[in-house]
Amino acid sequence: MGLFGKTVPKTTENFRALCTGILSMANAGPDTNGSQFFITTVKTDWLDGRHVVFGKVISGMDVVYKVEEVGDANGVPRSKVVITDSGELPM
């Protein structure tokens, strides 16, 4: 399964946050996967087996860390973050 696959797996067994830069779908319980996702910036053992991984940041973690700095202690952004001219890696 790739990022552009036709189906989204219903399993969470593949989430093993052993490193940073893991892209995973956020959900609030069974059948709630939607358009929310997160990128890990620290090792997150407590999330293992809870979310579906669909990618990994392979370049640009410095940008991810800068976006993370915009959030307060609760993760609420203190200012607007806009992604422009993001591009796409060839497959």
C-alpha positions in Angstrom: 0.0 0.0 0.0 1.3 3.4 -0.9 0.2 6.9 0.0 -1.9 7.0 -3.2 -3.5 3.5 -2.8 -7.2 3.0 -3.4 -7.9 1.7 0.1 -7.0 2.6 3.7 -6.2 -0.3 5.9 -8.4 -0.7 9.0 -5.5 -2.1 11.0 -3.3 -0.3 13.5 -0.7 -3.1 13.8 1.9 -1.3 11.6 2.4 1.6 13.9 5.8 1.3 15.5 7.1 4.7 16.3 10.8 3.8 16.7 12.0 7.0 15.1 11.0 10.5 14.1 9.3 11.6 10.9 6.6 8.9 10.8 3.3 10.0 9.1 0.3 8.4 10.6 -3.5 8.9 10.4 -5.1 10.3 13.6 -8.4 8.7 14.7 -10.8 8.9 17.6 -11.8 5.2 17.6 -13.0 2.5 15.2 -14.0 3.7 11.7 -13.0 7.4 12.4 -10.0 7.7 10.1 -10.3 10.9 8.2 -8.1 13.6 6.9 -6.2 14.3 10.1 -2.7 13.1 10.4 0.4 13.6 12.5 4.2 13.5 12.1 6.2 12.1 15.0 9.0 14.4 16.2 10.1 12.1 19.1 10.0 8.4 19.8 6.4 7.6 20.7 6.2 4.1 22.2 2.7 4.8 23.7 1.2 5.1 20.2 2.5 1.6 19.0 -0.4 -0.4 17.6 -2.9 2.5 17.8 -2.6 4.3 14.4 -2.0 3.4 10.7 1.4 4.6 9.3 1.3 5.7 5.7 4.6 7.4 5.2 7.9 8.8 6.5 9.5 12.2 6.1 12.6 11.5 4.1 13.7 15.1 3.7 12.9 18.3 5.5 12.6 17.3 9.1 14.0 20.8 9.9 10.8 22.2 8.5 8.7 19.8 10.6 10.6 21.0 13.7 10.0 24.7 12.8 6.2 24.0 12.5 6.3 22.2 15.8 7.8 25.3 17.5 4.7 27.4 16.5 2.6 25.3 18.9 2.2 26.1 22.5 2.5 23.5 25.3 -0.9 22.1 24.3 -0.1 22.0 20.6 -2.3 24.9 19.8 -0.7 27.1 17.0 0.3 30.6 18.2 0.4 31.7 14.6 -0.8 30.5 11.2 1.3 28.0 9.3 0.9 27.8 5.5 2.5 25.2 3.2 3.1 26.6 -0.3 5.1 25.3 -3.2 5.5 21.9 -1.6 6.3 19.8 -4.6 6.2 16.1 -5.1 8.8 13.4 -5.1 8.8 11.1 -8.2 7.6 7.6 -7.6 
